[in-house]
Amino acid sequence: MSTRPVKHSVTLRGHRTSVSLEPEFWDEFRRIASERDQTLNGLAIKIDEARGDVGLASAIRVFVLNTLKDHSS
């Protein structure tokens, strides 16, 4: 079972914001960014730009889930 969300700061176009994700999502988010030779901030910016009315933490979780699903196919 997941542990409680952990808050980390990310910088989106010069503005710092806090994002709360479970440690498992942070681990996968970091791994995906590394695989893509991107920083966490850079990947968060791309997710932020595409998220619409969804919260950033939710958008990151869905991004991580979809990435994992794509890799398992």
Secondary structure as GFF3:
##gff-version 3
##sequence-region A 1 73
A	DSSP	beta_strand	6	12	.	.	.	ID=ss1
A	DSSP	beta_strand	15	21	.	.	.	ID=ss2
A	DSSP	alpha_helix	23	35	.	.	.	ID=ss3
A	DSSP	alpha_helix	40	50	.	.	.	ID=ss4
A	DSSP	alpha_helix	56	72	.	.	.	ID=ss5
###
